Amino acid sequence: MTRRGWAFVLAAALLAAAFAYQNRAERVAVEAGPLHLYAVPLAVLLFAAFLLGMTAMLLLSLPHDRRTRELLRERGLLDAPPVATHPPPSRWPDAHSGDPPFDAHTPAFPRPDADTGA
């Protein structure tokens, strides 16, 4: 994660901590069907609701995620080999030689159809 991302996470955590500190004495009553709770701290209630919402979304998204992965596997896109981002190590110069890694006529990244001549 970049520094900007960590700064955002830190700012969100500080805001949540400030909210919890400012509302530490705020108590609410929770009536959820047969469950009756009194004097529940507001910050605890909101945190529990947040976690419950995250869990619900995770459970609701799992079937879609499985279907998507199945489709990607069927099409050969999920388990495809990674695309090379650099030439194979054998193309690089020896650590003790001063030779350049490529000559002027060898492309650094040959085209996939270079072997067929197309």
Secondary structure as GFF3:
##gff-version 3
##sequence-region A 1 118
A	DSSP	alpha_helix	3	22	.	.	.	ID=ss1
A	DSSP	beta_strand	27	32	.	.	.	ID=ss2
A	DSSP	beta_strand	35	41	.	.	.	ID=ss3
A	DSSP	alpha_helix	42	74	.	.	.	ID=ss4
A	DSSP	three_ten_helix	89	91	.	.	.	ID=ss5
###
